[in-house]
Amino acid sequence: MSQDIRNLVPDSCTLLGLGEPTHQEPAFGAVRNELFAQLADLGFRSIALESDRVAAFAVNDYVLHGAGTLDAVMREGFSHDFGALEANRRLVAWMREYNEDRPEADRLTFHGFDLPTENTMAPSPRSYLEYARDYLRLDTLDIAGVAGDDHRWSRDEAILDHTRSPGTTPEAARLHSIAEDLLTKLHARAPELIAHTSLAAWSRAKTHLDTALGLLHYHWQAAQPLAQSDRIALLLTTRDTLMARNVLDIRTAEARRGPTMLFAHNLHLQRDASAWGSGDLSARWSGAGAILDAFQTESYFFVASSLGRSTTLNLGEPAPDTYEARLQARVTGWGLIPATELRPARTRTDTIPQQGYFPLNEATVDGADLILHWTGA
């Protein structure tokens, strides 16, 4: 057992995925911060969280250049309410302090690699298209008039009820055509635009368009008349696929500067197929980590996390012969163990969906390089 990840990561690693087994246990964010500081010593120069990619630009501007205030970027730079987490605030503050007196090439950068979606909500693509339109100075292009009321897109019914989704409407088709046309113009005018602004500004406009297209596709999927389990599986697949594409874009930008750390739920980063179930509903899909690992364009290293007990989750001690019980016997506080050292065991069965905790199983352990275990409190 070790608390020093620097001794465990191979030199070839360019993309390290640190999973957490639940979003509801704050200890994993604190451990992540400590591990990222260690990875910075190994030359890692970026971190990407399971949060909205566009919103994260505000965080990156702050950690790189001190733009805005810490309070403002915590409110505006995260999705999924992750800006309210103390561990994220500490991470952002530490990155700003780390960067302050360093040359640009050595500074740490912050990214999101998710869409601004919740399980039952996806926003309108309007604002993302308007950002790209304004960057291209196409002032007469009316996007708001085509998109209509934002609430029409963002209401829960638009995702949960295919008959009320705007995803296959003529307006959605028109917005998709507009987005593709803007993307073509963005590339066609790249020499001029980059010369007058910067590559970073051009890339930011492209990210807004990628997000708009991703949202349009997500809404299109939500409009398909499918059985509920099939519908959930399709949306989960779409989200993770777009996550993986975002990571590939981030790595294109970061490749020359150094490796990247990812932080998200185990389900998004594990190599084996992800699975979810509640009552009669179930879904199985390939997460972003499985997709990224399949491409082998980066040397992907996956750290799966597990939890012993938690008063926050009302989760008791794991039953004997489960993976978590065996880890409890080896770890004090928290620690890292090579996955190959963990003998086969049972999957714990004392969890409930409301905890958001997905226990370790044989496939996840076999697909992991390291296991991070926190014994709990």
C-alpha positions in Angstrom: 0.0 0.0 0.0 1.3 3.5 -0.9 0.1 7.0 -0.8 2.7 8.1 -3.4 1.4 7.7 -6.9 4.7 8.9 -8.4 6.2 5.4 -7.7 3.4 3.6 -9.5 2.7 5.5 -12.8 4.8 4.3 -15.8 6.9 6.9 -17.7 4.8 6.1 -20.8 1.5 7.3 -19.2 0.1 10.4 -21.0 -3.5 10.1 -19.8 -4.4 9.0 -16.2 -8.0 8.5 -15.3 -8.7 8.6 -11.6 -12.2 7.4 -10.9 -14.4 8.0 -7.8 -17.0 5.4 -6.8 -19.6 8.0 -5.8 -19.9 11.8 -6.1 -21.4 12.0 -2.6 -18.3 11.2 -0.6 -16.1 14.3 -0.3 -12.9 12.5 0.7 -12.2 11.4 -2.9 -11.9 15.1 -4.0 -9.3 15.8 -1.3 -7.3 12.7 -2.2 -7.5 13.7 -5.9 -5.9 17.1 -5.0 -3.0 15.4 -3.3 -2.4 13.0 -6.1 -2.6 15.7 -8.8 0.1 17.7 -6.9 2.3 14.6 -7.0 1.6 14.1 -10.7 2.6 17.7 -11.4 6.1 16.7 -10.1 6.1 14.0 -12.8 5.4 16.6 -15.6 1.6 16.4 -15.7 0.4 19.9 -16.8 -3.4 19.6 -17.0 -6.4 18.2 -15.2 -9.9 17.6 -16.7 -12.9 17.1 -14.5 -16.4 15.6 -15.1 -17.8 19.1 -15.6 -19.0 21.3 -18.5 -16.2 21.9 -21.0 -17.3 25.4 -21.9 -17.9 26.6 -18.4 -14.4 25.4 -17.4 -12.9 28.1 -19.6 -13.6 30.6 -16.8 -11.7 28.4 -14.3 -8.8 28.0 -16.7 -8.6 31.8 -17.2 -8.4 32.2 -13.5 -5.8 29.5 -12.8 -3.6 30.7 -15.7 -3.9 34.5 -15.5 -5.9 35.3 -12.4 -8.9 36.5 -14.5 -12.0 37.1 -12.3 -12.3 36.0 -8.7 -12.2 32.6 -7.0 -15.8 33.1 -5.9 -17.0 33.9 -9.4 -15.3 31.0 -11.1 -16.6 28.6 -8.5 -20.1 29.8 -9.3 -19.8 30.0 -13.1 -17.0 27.6 -14.0 -18.6 24.3 -13.1 -21.7 22.3 -14.0 -23.6 19.6 -11.9 -23.2 21.8 -8.8 -19.5 20.8 -8.5 -18.5 24.4 -7.9 -20.0 24.1 -4.4 -17.5 21.3 -3.4 -14.8 22.4 -1.1 -12.2 20.1 -2.6 -12.8 21.7 -6.0 -12.4 25.2 -4.5 -9.1 24.1 -2.9 -7.9 22.6 -6.2 -8.6 25.8 -8.1 -7.0 28.0 -5.5 -3.9 25.7 -5.4 -3.5 25.7 -9.2 -3.7 29.5 -9.2 -1.0 29.7 -6.5 1.2 27.1 -8.3 1.0 29.1 -11.6 1.5 32.6 -10.3 5.3 32.8 -10.6 5.9 30.2 -13.3 6.5 30.7 -17.0 3.5 30.1 -19.3 4.8 26.8 -20.6 5.1 25.3 -17.1 1.7 26.4 -15.8 -1.1 23.9 -15.0 -4.3 24.1 -17.0 -7.9 23.2 -16.0 -10.5 21.6 -18.3 -13.9 20.2 -18.2 -14.7 17.2 -20.5 -18.4 16.8 -20.0 -21.5 18.4 -21.5 -23.7 20.8 -19.5 -26.3 18.1 -19.0 -28.0 16.4 -16.1 -29.6 13.0 -16.3 -33.0 14.6 -16.9 -31.9 17.9 -18.5 -30.0 19.3 -21.5 -29.9 23.0 -22.3 -30.6 24.8 -25.5 -27.7 25.0 -28.0 -28.6 28.7 -28.6 -25.9 30.4 -26.5 -23.1 28.2 -27.9 -24.1 28.9 -31.5 -24.3 32.6 -30.7 -20.8 32.6 -29.3 -19.4 31.2 -32.5 -21.5 33.5 -34.6 -20.2 36.5 -32.8 -16.6 35.3 -33.1 -17.1 35.0 -36.8 -18.8 38.5 -36.9 -21.9 37.2 -38.6 -24.1 39.8 -36.9 -27.2 39.3 -39.0 -27.6 35.6 -38.4 -30.7 35.1 -36.2 -30.2 32.1 -34.0 -32.5 33.0 -31.1 -35.4 33.3 -33.5 -34.8 29.7 -34.7 -34.1 28.2 -31.3 -37.1 29.8 -29.6 -37.6 29.7 -25.8 -34.6 28.1 -23.9 -37.0 26.5 -21.5 -38.5 24.4 -24.3 -35.1 22.7 -24.5 -34.1 22.6 -20.8 -37.3 21.4 -19.2 -37.2 17.8 -17.9 -40.0 16.7 -20.2 -37.7 17.4 -23.2 -35.5 14.5 -22.1 -37.9 12.2 -20.4 -40.8 12.3 -22.9 -39.9 11.8 -26.5 -43.2 13.4 -27.6 -42.2 16.7 -26.0 -38.6 16.7 -27.1 -37.6 19.4 -29.7 -34.8 17.2 -30.9 -36.5 16.2 -34.2 -38.3 19.4 -35.0 -37.7 21.5 -38.1 -36.1 24.1 -35.8 -33.6 21.6 -34.5 -32.7 20.5 -38.1 -32.2 24.2 -39.0 -29.9 24.7 -36.0 -27.9 21.7 -36.9 -27.4 23.1 -40.4 -26.4 26.5 -39.0 -23.9 24.8 -36.7 -22.3 22.8 -39.5 -22.1 25.9 -41.6 -20.5 27.9 -38.8 -18.0 25.1 -38.3 -17.1 25.1 -42.0 -16.6 28.9 -41.9 -14.5 28.7 -38.8 -12.1 26.3 -40.5 -12.1 28.1 -43.8 -11.3 31.4 -42.2 -8.8 30.0 -39.7 -5.7 31.7 -41.1 -7.4 35.1 -40.9 -9.1 34.5 -37.6 -6.1 33.1 -35.8 -3.9 35.9 -37.0 -6.3 38.6 -35.8 -7.2 36.8 -32.5 -5.3 33.8 -31.4 -5.3 30.0 -31.7 -6.7 29.8 -28.2 -9.6 32.1 -29.2 -10.3 30.1 -32.3 -10.2 26.9 -30.4 -12.6 28.3 -27.8 -15.1 29.1 -30.6 -14.7 25.6 -32.0 -15.4 24.1 -28.6 -18.7 26.1 -28.4 -19.7 24.7 -31.8 -18.8 21.2 -30.8 -20.9 21.6 -27.6 -23.8 22.9 -29.6 -23.6 20.0 -32.0 -23.3 17.6 -29.1 -26.4 19.1 -27.5 -28.4 18.9 -30.7 -27.5 15.2 -31.0 -28.4 14.6 -27.4 -31.8 16.2 -27.9 -32.2 14.2 -31.2 -31.6 11.0 -29.2 -34.0 12.0 -26.5 -36.7 12.3 -29.2 -36.5 8.7 -30.3 -39.5 6.5 -29.4 -37.8 3.8 -27.4 -38.5 1.7 -24.3 -37.3 3.5 -21.2 -34.2 1.3 -20.6 -33.2 1.6 -24.3 -33.7 5.3 -24.1 -31.5 5.6 -20.9 -28.8 3.4 -22.5 -28.8 5.6 -25.6 -28.4 8.8 -23.7 -25.7 7.4 -21.4 -23.8 6.2 -24.5 -24.2 9.5 -26.2 -22.9 11.4 -23.2 -19.8 9.2 -22.7 -19.0 9.2 -26.4 -19.0 13.0 -26.4 -16.9 13.0 -23.2 -14.3 10.8 -25.0 -14.2 13.1 -28.0 -13.7 16.1 -25.7 -10.8 14.3 -24.0 -9.2 13.6 -27.4 -9.5 17.4 -28.2 -8.0 18.3 -24.9 -5.1 15.9 -25.4 -4.4 17.4 -28.9 -4.0 20.8 -27.2 -2.0 19.4 -24.2 0.2 16.8 -25.9 3.3 18.9 -26.2 3.0 20.3 -22.6 2.7 17.0 -20.7 0.3 14.3 -19.5 -3.3 14.9 -18.4 -5.2 13.7 -15.3 -8.9 12.9 -15.6 -11.2 12.8 -12.7 -14.8 11.5 -12.9 -17.0 8.7 -11.7 -15.6 5.2 -12.1 -18.4 4.5 -14.6 -17.0 7.1 -17.0 -13.4 6.1 -16.8 -13.3 2.3 -16.3 -12.1 0.0 -19.1 -14.9 -2.5 -18.8 -18.5 -1.9 -19.8 -20.5 0.4 -17.5 -23.8 -0.8 -16.1 -26.6 0.9 -14.2 -29.9 -0.4 -12.9 -32.8 0.7 -10.8 -36.0 -1.3 -10.4 -37.1 -2.5 -13.8 -34.7 -0.2 -15.6 -31.2 -1.1 -16.6 -28.5 0.1 -19.1 -25.1 -1.1 -20.3 -22.7 1.0 -22.4 -19.0 1.8 -23.0 -17.8 4.7 -20.9 -15.4 7.3 -22.0 -12.4 5.4 -20.5 -13.3 2.3 -22.5 -13.5 4.3 -25.7 -10.2 6.1 -25.1 -8.4 2.9 -24.2 -9.7 1.3 -27.4 -8.1 3.9 -29.6 -4.7 3.5 -27.9 -3.7 7.0 -29.1 -2.7 7.8 -25.6 -1.1 5.6 -22.9 -4.1 5.3 -20.7 -3.7 4.4 -17.0 -6.8 3.8 -14.9 -7.1 4.1 -11.2 -10.4 2.7 -9.8 -11.5 3.9 -6.4 -13.5 2.1 -3.7 -14.9 2.9 -0.3 -15.2 0.9 2.9 -17.7 2.8 5.0 -19.3 6.2 5.0 -21.5 8.1 7.4 -22.2 10.6 4.6 -23.7 7.8 2.5 -25.0 5.8 5.5 -22.8 2.9 4.2 -21.7 0.4 6.8 -18.7 -1.9 6.8 -18.5 -4.2 3.8 -19.3 -7.9 4.2 -16.4 -10.4 4.4 -14.9 -11.7 1.2 -16.0 -8.6 -0.8 -13.3 -6.6 -2.6 -13.9 -3.7 -0.2 -13.5 -5.9 2.8 -10.1 -7.2 1.6 -9.0 -3.7 0.9 -10.2 -2.6 4.4 -7.8 -5.1 5.9 -4.8 -3.7 3.9 -5.4 0.0 4.0 -5.3 2.6 6.8 -7.0 5.8 5.9 -6.5 5.7 2.1 -4.0 4.0 -0.1 -3.0 2.8 -3.6 -2.6 -0.9 -4.4 -1.7 -2.4 -7.8 -4.9 -4.1 -9.1 -3.0 -7.3 -9.8 -2.4 -7.7 -6.0 -6.2 -7.8 -5.3 -7.4 -11.4 -5.3 -10.8 -12.3 -6.7 -13.7 -11.6 -4.3 -17.4 -11.0 -4.1 -19.1 -7.8 -5.2 -20.7 -6.1 -2.2 -24.5 -6.0 -2.2 -25.4 -3.5 0.6 -25.6 -0.4 -1.5 -28.7 1.5 -2.8 -29.0 3.7 -5.9 -29.4 6.9 -3.9 -25.8 6.5 -2.6 -24.5 6.7 -6.2 -21.9 4.0 -5.1 -21.0 1.3 -7.6 -19.0 -1.5 -5.8 -15.9 -3.0 -7.2 -16.5 -6.1 -9.4 -14.1 -8.5 -11.1 -14.3 -6.8 -14.5 -13.5 -3.4 -13.2 -10.6 -4.6 -11.1 -9.2 -6.6 -14.0 -9.4 -3.5 -16.2 -7.7 -1.2 -13.6 -4.0 -0.5 -13.1 -4.3 0.7 -9.5 -7.0 0.6 -6.9 -7.4 3.7 -4.6 -9.2 2.7 -1.5 -10.5 4.9 1.3 -11.5 3.0 4.5 -14.1 5.7 5.3 -15.3 7.4 8.4 
